[in-house]
Amino acid sequence: VILYPVLPMTLYITFEILHLIIGFQIEMDPLMYDEDTEANAKARNTSVVEELGQVDFVFSDKTGTLTANEMRFAFCCVGKATLGPFLPGSDSEDGPGVEQAQSALEGKSGQHRSGEVRAFFEALAVCHTVKIDEDGTYQGESPDEVALVQAASNVGIVLERREAVGNSVVHRVCYGGDRAEDHNITHVLGFTSDRARMSVIAARSDGSAVLTTKGADSIMAGLLKDPLPAQATRALAEFSRQGLRTLVVARKTIPPADFSAWQARWAEASSAMENRNARLDHEAATIEGGLTYIG
């Protein structure tokens, strides 16, 4: 520690060069190649070498193989109708659910039905923290988020870009052709095991905002202004019997005055020196009530 300030600059440069060289070796290592995704390992920062050097134990499950946590979008119930399956068949073609959703978006089932399907998949394309790699692939904190965003993309509602602008994050969503819309995400109310849901708030130019929430059906049922439709309840039960993980997606519009007042309370809670997390959870729960079911 005493000699730290007098280390030669050339030693720092040497370390950084070694980081780059070893990182390149990690990316080119044939043993790190994934045949399923046809991709090599990717060293995303120069400190990965030191972090890997600190690993002493690798835990595996009782079968001796690491569990593959693969999430795929299987079915959905939009409004009162079930779409699916979305899983590709043995010929790797899209499941019938993709065609059903695309047909509804084109208005072949009526304008009301088209609006319901559009709102559902738009919510999936907006309510997340997924990032887009340079090659256009989605990367997220959890595989289920990536699966939901990818499902929306498959039916034609594509997350095209995600970029930080000031204190907010803009999600550009393309709806087919040349039509795209920017969603200005000002607040992300993150998922925790206690909350069992996550929400994003997209501000509008008129001062209002749109809150989109997705979460466990047992939690979301208490946040809706109206009970779940009977068809949705039956669909959730059927999905559960098939061993599928289920989520409920809901939304509401926040008037300008209410949004402005909540922002002030949120900013105050964020800067609190005591009980900050509890106050933030309280404000999140306050704004997340009175939702309208989407799917």
C-alpha positions as CSV (number, residue, x, y, z in Angstrom):
1,V,0.0,0.0,0.0
2,I,2.9,2.4,0.9
3,L,4.5,1.8,-2.5
4,Y,1.2,2.1,-4.5
5,P,1.6,5.8,-5.4
6,V,5.1,5.2,-6.8
7,L,4.3,2.3,-9.1
8,P,5.7,3.1,-12.6
9,M,3.1,4.1,-15.3
10,T,4.6,1.5,-17.6
11,L,3.5,-1.2,-15.2
12,Y,-0.2,-0.1,-15.5
13,I,0.1,-0.1,-19.3
14,T,1.6,-3.6,-19.2
15,F,-1.3,-4.8,-17.0
16,E,-3.9,-3.3,-19.4
17,I,-2.1,-4.9,-22.4
18,L,-2.2,-8.3,-20.7
19,H,-5.9,-7.8,-19.9
20,L,-6.6,-7.3,-23.6
21,I,-4.4,-10.3,-24.6
22,I,-6.0,-12.7,-22.1
23,G,-9.5,-11.4,-22.9
24,F,-8.8,-12.1,-26.6
25,Q,-7.7,-15.6,-25.7
26,I,-10.9,-16.2,-23.8
27,E,-13.0,-15.1,-26.8
28,M,-11.0,-17.3,-29.1
29,D,-10.9,-20.4,-26.8
30,P,-12.5,-23.3,-28.8
31,L,-13.5,-25.0,-25.5
32,M,-15.7,-21.9,-24.7
33,Y,-17.6,-22.2,-28.0
34,D,-21.4,-22.8,-27.7
35,E,-22.7,-24.9,-30.5
36,D,-26.4,-24.1,-29.8
37,T,-26.0,-20.3,-30.3
38,E,-22.9,-20.6,-32.5
39,A,-21.1,-18.0,-30.4
40,N,-17.8,-17.8,-28.6
41,A,-17.4,-16.5,-25.1
42,K,-17.3,-12.7,-24.8
43,A,-15.1,-10.8,-22.4
44,R,-17.2,-7.7,-21.7
45,N,-14.7,-5.9,-19.5
46,T,-11.0,-6.0,-18.7
47,S,-11.5,-7.0,-15.1
48,V,-12.9,-10.4,-16.0
49,V,-9.4,-11.9,-15.8
50,E,-9.0,-11.0,-12.1
51,E,-12.6,-12.0,-11.3
52,L,-12.1,-15.4,-12.9
53,G,-8.9,-15.9,-10.9
54,Q,-10.8,-15.5,-7.6
55,V,-13.1,-18.5,-8.4
56,D,-12.3,-21.4,-6.1
57,F,-15.4,-23.6,-6.4
58,V,-18.0,-24.3,-9.2
59,F,-21.2,-25.8,-7.9
60,S,-23.3,-28.1,-10.0
61,D,-26.6,-29.9,-9.5
62,K,-26.9,-33.4,-8.2
63,T,-26.6,-35.0,-11.7
64,G,-23.2,-33.4,-12.1
65,T,-24.2,-31.1,-15.0
66,L,-24.9,-27.4,-14.8
67,T,-28.6,-26.7,-15.3
68,A,-29.6,-25.0,-18.5
69,N,-31.9,-22.2,-17.6
70,E,-33.7,-21.9,-21.0
71,M,-36.8,-19.7,-21.1
72,R,-39.1,-19.8,-24.2
73,F,-42.5,-18.1,-24.8
74,A,-45.1,-20.8,-25.1
75,F,-48.7,-19.5,-24.8
76,C,-50.5,-16.3,-24.0
77,C,-54.1,-15.3,-23.2
78,V,-54.8,-11.8,-24.6
79,G,-58.1,-10.4,-23.6
80,K,-60.3,-13.4,-23.5
81,A,-58.6,-15.6,-26.1
82,T,-55.6,-17.9,-25.9
83,L,-52.9,-17.8,-28.6
84,G,-50.3,-20.5,-29.1
85,P,-48.3,-22.5,-29.0
86,F,-45.5,-20.2,-30.0
87,L,-42.7,-22.8,-29.7
88,P,-41.1,-23.8,-33.0
89,G,-41.8,-27.3,-34.3
90,S,-39.3,-30.0,-35.3
91,D,-38.8,-28.2,-38.6
92,S,-37.7,-25.1,-36.7
93,E,-40.6,-23.1,-38.1
94,D,-42.6,-20.7,-35.9
95,G,-45.4,-22.2,-33.9
96,P,-49.0,-21.4,-34.9
97,G,-49.3,-18.8,-32.2
98,V,-47.0,-16.4,-34.2
99,E,-49.4,-16.6,-37.2
100,Q,-52.4,-16.1,-35.0
101,A,-50.9,-13.0,-33.4
102,Q,-49.8,-11.6,-36.7
103,S,-53.3,-12.2,-38.2
104,A,-54.9,-10.4,-35.2
105,L,-52.5,-7.4,-35.5
106,E,-53.4,-7.1,-39.2
107,G,-57.0,-6.6,-38.2
108,K,-58.4,-9.9,-39.6
109,S,-60.2,-10.6,-36.2
110,G,-61.6,-7.0,-35.9
111,Q,-60.1,-3.7,-34.8
112,H,-60.9,-4.3,-31.1
113,R,-59.1,-7.6,-31.1
114,S,-56.2,-6.0,-33.0
115,G,-55.9,-3.4,-30.3
116,E,-55.8,-5.9,-27.5
117,V,-53.0,-8.0,-29.2
118,R,-51.0,-4.9,-30.0
119,A,-51.3,-3.6,-26.5
120,F,-50.1,-6.9,-25.1
121,F,-47.0,-7.4,-27.2
122,E,-46.2,-3.7,-27.0
123,A,-46.1,-4.1,-23.2
124,L,-43.7,-7.0,-23.6
125,A,-41.5,-4.9,-25.8
126,V,-41.5,-2.0,-23.4
127,C,-41.5,-3.4,-19.8
128,H,-38.0,-4.8,-19.3
129,T,-34.3,-3.9,-18.9
130,V,-33.1,-5.8,-21.9
131,K,-30.2,-4.5,-23.9
132,I,-29.4,-5.0,-27.6
133,D,-26.0,-6.2,-28.7
134,E,-24.2,-4.9,-31.7
135,D,-25.3,-7.9,-33.8
136,G,-29.0,-7.2,-32.8
137,T,-29.4,-10.0,-30.3
138,Y,-31.1,-9.4,-27.0
139,Q,-29.3,-9.6,-23.6
140,G,-31.0,-9.3,-20.2
141,E,-30.6,-9.8,-16.5
142,S,-32.9,-12.8,-16.7
143,P,-33.7,-15.2,-19.6
144,D,-37.5,-14.7,-19.1
145,E,-37.2,-11.0,-20.0
146,V,-35.3,-11.9,-23.2
147,A,-37.9,-14.5,-24.1
148,L,-40.7,-12.0,-23.7
149,V,-39.0,-9.3,-25.8
150,Q,-38.1,-11.9,-28.4
151,A,-41.7,-13.1,-28.6
152,A,-42.9,-9.6,-29.3
153,S,-40.3,-9.3,-32.0
154,N,-41.4,-12.6,-33.6
155,V,-44.9,-11.3,-34.1
156,G,-43.7,-8.0,-35.6
157,I,-43.5,-5.6,-32.6
158,V,-39.7,-5.2,-32.4
159,L,-37.5,-3.5,-29.8
160,E,-35.3,-1.7,-32.3
161,R,-33.1,0.4,-30.0
162,R,-32.6,1.2,-26.4
163,E,-30.5,4.2,-25.4
164,A,-30.0,6.5,-22.4
165,V,-31.2,10.1,-23.0
166,G,-30.5,12.3,-19.9
167,N,-32.1,10.7,-16.9
168,S,-34.4,8.4,-18.9
169,V,-34.1,5.5,-21.3
170,V,-35.7,5.5,-24.7
171,H,-37.1,2.3,-26.1
172,R,-37.7,2.5,-29.8
173,V,-40.3,0.0,-30.8
174,C,-41.0,-0.8,-34.5
175,Y,-44.5,-1.9,-35.4
176,G,-43.8,-3.1,-38.9
177,G,-42.8,-1.2,-42.0
178,D,-41.5,2.3,-41.3
179,R,-43.7,3.0,-38.3
180,A,-41.8,3.3,-35.0
181,E,-42.6,4.8,-31.7
182,D,-40.3,6.0,-28.9
183,H,-41.2,5.2,-25.3
184,N,-39.5,7.5,-22.8
185,I,-38.9,5.3,-19.7
186,T,-38.4,7.7,-16.8
187,H,-38.7,5.1,-13.9
188,V,-38.0,1.4,-13.6
189,L,-39.6,-0.2,-10.5
190,G,-37.5,-3.3,-10.4
191,F,-38.4,-6.9,-9.6
192,T,-37.7,-8.3,-6.2
193,S,-38.7,-11.6,-4.5
194,D,-41.0,-9.6,-2.2
195,R,-42.6,-7.5,-4.9
196,A,-42.8,-10.4,-7.4
197,R,-43.4,-7.9,-10.2
198,M,-41.6,-5.1,-12.2
199,S,-43.0,-1.9,-13.7
200,V,-41.8,0.8,-16.1
201,I,-43.2,4.3,-16.4
202,A,-43.1,5.9,-19.8
203,A,-43.7,9.7,-19.8
204,R,-45.7,11.4,-22.5
205,S,-45.3,14.8,-24.0
206,D,-48.6,16.1,-22.4
207,G,-47.3,15.4,-18.9
208,S,-49.1,12.2,-18.3
209,A,-47.5,8.8,-18.2
210,V,-48.2,5.1,-18.9
211,L,-47.4,2.5,-16.2
212,T,-46.8,-1.0,-17.5
213,T,-46.5,-3.9,-15.0
214,K,-45.8,-7.6,-15.3
215,G,-45.7,-10.0,-12.4
216,A,-46.9,-13.2,-10.7
217,D,-50.6,-13.7,-11.1
218,S,-51.1,-14.1,-7.3
219,I,-49.7,-10.6,-6.8
220,M,-51.1,-8.9,-9.9
221,A,-54.7,-10.0,-9.1
222,G,-54.6,-7.6,-6.1
223,L,-53.4,-4.7,-8.2
224,L,-56.1,-4.8,-10.9
225,K,-59.1,-2.4,-10.7
226,D,-61.3,-5.2,-12.0
227,P,-61.1,-9.0,-11.4
228,L,-59.4,-11.2,-13.9
229,P,-61.7,-12.4,-16.7
230,A,-62.9,-15.9,-16.3
231,Q,-61.2,-16.9,-19.5
232,A,-57.9,-15.6,-18.2
233,T,-58.3,-17.4,-14.9
234,R,-58.9,-20.7,-16.8
235,A,-55.9,-20.1,-19.1
236,L,-53.6,-19.5,-16.1
237,A,-54.8,-22.7,-14.5
238,E,-54.2,-24.6,-17.7
239,F,-50.8,-23.1,-18.2
240,S,-49.8,-24.1,-14.6
241,R,-51.0,-27.6,-15.2
242,Q,-48.6,-27.8,-18.1
243,G,-45.7,-26.8,-15.9
244,L,-45.4,-23.3,-17.5
245,R,-44.3,-20.2,-15.6
246,T,-47.2,-17.7,-15.7
247,L,-47.2,-13.9,-15.6
248,V,-50.0,-11.3,-15.8
249,V,-49.4,-8.0,-17.8
250,A,-51.4,-4.9,-16.9
251,R,-51.3,-1.2,-17.6
252,K,-52.7,2.2,-16.7
253,T,-52.5,5.8,-17.7
254,I,-51.4,8.3,-15.0
255,P,-52.9,11.8,-15.3
256,P,-50.3,14.7,-15.4
257,A,-51.1,16.1,-11.9
258,D,-50.9,12.6,-10.3
259,F,-47.7,11.8,-12.1
260,S,-46.1,15.1,-11.1
261,A,-47.0,14.6,-7.5
262,W,-45.8,11.0,-7.4
263,Q,-42.5,12.0,-9.0
264,A,-41.9,14.5,-6.2
265,R,-42.6,11.8,-3.6
266,W,-40.4,9.4,-5.4
267,A,-37.5,11.9,-5.6
268,E,-37.9,12.6,-1.8
269,A,-37.9,8.9,-1.0
270,S,-34.8,8.3,-3.2
271,S,-32.9,10.9,-1.3
272,A,-34.0,9.8,2.2
273,M,-31.2,9.0,4.6
274,E,-33.3,6.6,6.6
275,N,-35.6,3.7,5.5
276,R,-35.0,4.6,1.9
277,N,-35.8,1.1,0.6
278,A,-39.0,0.9,2.6
279,R,-40.1,4.3,1.4
280,L,-39.3,3.5,-2.2
281,D,-41.3,0.2,-2.0
282,H,-44.2,2.2,-0.5
283,E,-44.2,4.7,-3.4
284,A,-43.9,1.9,-5.9
285,A,-46.9,0.1,-4.4
286,T,-48.9,3.4,-4.4
287,I,-48.5,4.0,-8.1
288,E,-49.0,0.4,-9.1
289,G,-52.6,0.1,-8.0
290,G,-55.7,0.3,-10.2
291,L,-54.3,-1.4,-13.2
292,T,-56.1,-2.6,-16.3
293,Y,-55.6,-6.3,-17.3
294,I,-54.0,-6.8,-20.7
295,G,-53.0,-10.5,-20.9
